[in-house]
């Protein structure tokens, strides 16, 4: 054991500290004050982070630092407090799961919109993880993620689509490495506002937490040293004048990535309340058109995004596995509604 590891253990034993956040700084990170660096990545105000630093709760490579410390590439940052983030047990719950494939190593399922993937603040029960715990005993737990057994990736609450879950330690490690190495295939279908001038393109940008609203993400210039590198390849599938059906392939998997990238392009996803897609973004506001859009919002009450074409290497057989699902009913109905509308106008 290294001296730094021993120091961390000694601090945690003496003060009974609980790790709330653990961040390893990107190798390309420019020098940046640690309070600003952490604030860009977690849902905490900068003043709270500065208070944490004053109380010695922010450790860099095992040593407490002040809020003006400049982070460096590969720094290991921990925010620790004398109480757990939240204290609960994942109690198995009988939640309907749409399982597409299952064997001794993996489960592939189709997550419905509205289902939270794993427990967290405000969602202590009724998550996908609770349903998985009921379906399979003793799912493997990723390092530092006792509330996320079997998970190697996630989908937003209101994003529907296919997820792969590991049933063994070997599968968990193998699949996690595939996601880390970006060797998986992840294709989504989305309905976005507006007319795309090109038939396809790529968004290559840095995504970080908004400095104005900690719950949202946004694109930052690379030279500001905020956020993580993200890449989305998009392609037009169908045009409906006011909205466009697109497919998106991910190279990276950042929080809200497609939603943020489309907003950045000026094409927020249809009915995306977080990123401005829940109001008319293309077309007039005369009464009949507005009524049509309002009715479409009532059909698809969430952001129109579905993960429907994943691909990965089976952790045991090495076989390349692909899955494709139909769009969920709400997205299918709203796309048909737009198709019928433009055919009459």
Beta strands, then each sheet from edge to edge (+ up, - down):
strand 1: 18-24
strand 2: 32-33
strand 3: 58-60
strand 4: 63-64
strand 5: 70-71
strand 6: 76-81
strand 7: 99-102
strand 8: 106-111
strand 9: 160-166
strand 10: 185-193
strand 11: 200-209
strand 12: 217-220
strand 13: 228-239
strand 14: 243-250
strand 15: 305-313
strand 16: 320-322
sheet 1: 1+ 6- 3+ 4-
sheet 2: 2+ 5-
sheet 3: 7+ 8- 9+ 15+ 10- 14+ 13- 11+ 12-
sheet 4: 7+ 8- 9+ 15+ 16-
end
